[in-house]
Amino acid sequence: MTLDITQFYQTFFDEADELLAQMEQLLLNLDVGSPDPEDLAAIFRAAHSIKGGAATFGFSALTETTHILESLLDRARNHELTLTKEMVDAFLETKDVLSDQLVDYRASAEPDAAAAAAICAKLERLKAESGAGASDAAPVAPAVAAAAPARAPAPAITGGAPDHVVEQAVAATHPAADLTAAAGAAEDGPHLKITLKGVDAKDQALLTEELGNLGVIVGREEAGADLTLWLESDVPSDDIVAVCCFVIDDSQIRVARGTAPAAPAAAPAAAEPAARGEVFAPAAAAPQSPAPAAPEPVQPAPPAPHAEPAASAAAHHDDKRARPAAVAASGAEGSSIRVGVEKVDQLINLVGELVITQAMLAETASAFDPALHDRLFNGMAQLERNARDLQEAVMSIRMMPMDYVFSRFPRLVRDLAGKLGKQVELVTFGQATELDKSLIERIIDPLTHLVRNSLDHGIETVDKRVAAGKDAVGQLVLSAAHHGGNIVIEVSDDGAGLNRERILAKAAKQGMQVPDNMSDDEVWNLIFAPGFSTAETVTDVSGRGVGMDVVKRNIQSMGGHVEITSQAGRGTTTRIVLPLTLAILDGMSVKVGSEIFILPLNFVMESLQPSIDDIYTVGNGERVVRVRGEYLPLVALHEVFSVEGARTDPTQGIVTIMETEGRRFAMLIDELVGQQQVVVKNLETNYRKVHGISAATILGDGSVALIVDVAALNRETRATHGARAGAELAIF
């Protein structure tokens, strides 16, 4: 039977991404002058694990690149070479190349051979300059290695394998030996004896096939769920462990040296490699008089923290990812599983439908007399609580920590600051703050642009900072925090701040309207105009005037808004406010004519019924309402959506005060219906974009209600009333 190994590609890609992210973080924090041995070991293990997985799946370019990187890292951790900043830079460049190769392999494309050759040449040069000697030859594909006419001497149990695997291997061949001294010297047999504990039949077949690809299986024994294979191969034992760890847990793996039985059982997978285009040499004849079988391995001691298995290296000693196949029952507790985003989205949609159904039942039950149907009402109340709890639990599955975004910026800040000749310290807060996955992936590009702007335009060079009496090292702060139903993300720097006069001059030069009495906030918002830039020169970092308008547009498309505050000589802060999720919304149901609209609750400040003395008409014919001395533009919802039969007199209706993007305005409606949580349905998917409407939802009675795009109405109101919408307006 031939099993498709490609089913594990995604697991490998995901774990390789995690390992590369871990590697980058450790490299960025590495003290070149006095590197932490544990950090060096963790970086080495990450590279080694990627190499082992890449070799298993036949990703040759990835295997060769990581092998050369691994070789340098191995010498660094063994103090055989002295680390330099140039080496760390090269390691980071290698990480970028490896990331690109993973992207290509995901897309079933061939990686860029020129990029791989260039980085490999750089690593080889660094190795030669460090006096480490010639490079180890890059590993060939397992099929080629196995095809050699003569088997190389059996390798020692290497230190790259988990500690307990090494100890068991040594104990199997030297029961009385000192484990530390003997960890690399157990050679009591020509074969690798691989014992797999608690493995079901399907995984036994898969592992037999994959191990057969690493050499020739010359012996096989089964005892229920335990499988023992004798492998004739010169691959290191830690590569054996790395291969098996993609299917089973490392605690189920025992590796030792030994001699195969005189009459080995047939190895079904030994004849399979040809199906994948691989050719193996015939198995060497078994010895006529087999050596005594090695004693059973001793029970393992707990693995040391610095020698975690390949599959768990990416998470240090945090929770371990569950593998596609079943693992031992003892390892099930506290494990996690990988679930496709599509399945999570489907689950969220189903929960949304459940919430709608519950609302419909509640609407129907409201017609009954509570005194006569108390059990029905108690059941409905319980259903509502359960539905909300289920909804919150399911929504939490989609939540991801902001560290997923923030962890990308140490490298960007390091590289760009060096390129610009600046010294910058990156500080992050609120990495554990969670945001919906659909939003967290879309926020990366806007934040990247804001960070680049702060580095290029905000933070000064060392000379300018010292001359201004500042610390030579600039500070860039990324923070995230929950406020109500929103998440607030801030990008702050302690640079020169925005130059008001330069912005106004540039705006006037570009033909923009620049009133004399513009507030600072209005001046700062000019930088969001398309094509606007105050940069005197265009560089590959910024200055083309393309970006800030896109940042604002992207934030608005996520239902959020962006604000800027700045002080000359003190720095600039860009504040992004986003909803926690786009799937669920707390809303206020309002009635306009015979229609029901939903106002997002986080925009609603208050509701009131004004008197005739509070309503004014300004010079351009627009109406404003006075609320505690503040004049707010009045938006009549029935006029925006052409609703007939609505109340046109504000004194007969309700005025709801809305606040968004730092501005307040009033909205005229007929009446308040109630507050409720609604499931957001994308209107554009089924219809088209409607001005002033962001989405739709289904109410308890089955009718469709439109969700008002408050931010869009606010922007339109500002454009209509202009900057004069205040106490200075001509009021009639």
Buried (B, 14 or more C-beta within 10 A) or exposed (E): EBBEBEEBBEBBBBBBBBBBBBBBBBBBEBEEEEBEEEBBBBBBBBBBBBBBBBBBBBBBBBBBBBBBBBBBBBBBBEEEBBBBEEBBBBBBBBBBBBBBBBEBBEEEEEBBEEBBEEBBEBBBEBBEEBEBEEBEEBBBBBBEBBEEEEBEEBBBBBBBBBBBBBBBBBBBBBEEBEBEEBBBEBEBBBBBBBBBBBBEEEBBBBBBBBBBBBBBBBBBBEEEBBBBBBBBBBBBBBBBBBBBBBBBBBBBBBBBBBBBBEEBBEBBBBEBBEEEEBEBBEBBEBEEEBEEBBEEBBEBEEBEEEBBBBBBBBBEEEEBBBBBBBBBEEBEEEEEEEEEEEEBBEBBBEBBEBBBBBBBBBEEBEEEEEEEBEEBBEEBEEBBEEBBEBBEEBBEBBBBBBBBBBBBBBBBBBBBBEEBEBBBBBEBBBBEBBBBBBBBBBBEEBBBBBBBBBBBBBBBBBEEBEEEEBEEBBBBBBBBEEEEBBBBBBBBBBBBBBBBEEBBEBBEEBEEEBEEEBEEEEBBBBBBBEEBBBBEEEEEBBBEBEBBBBBBEBBBEBBBBBBBBBEEEEBBBBBBBBBBBBBBBBBBBBBBBEBBBBBBBBBBEEBBEBEEEBBBBBEEEBBBBBBEEEBBBBBBBBEBBEBEEBBEEBEEBBBBBBBBBBBBBBBBBBEBBEEBBBBBBEBEEEEEEBEBBBBBBBBBEEEEBBBBBBBBBBBBBBEEBEEBBEEEBEEE
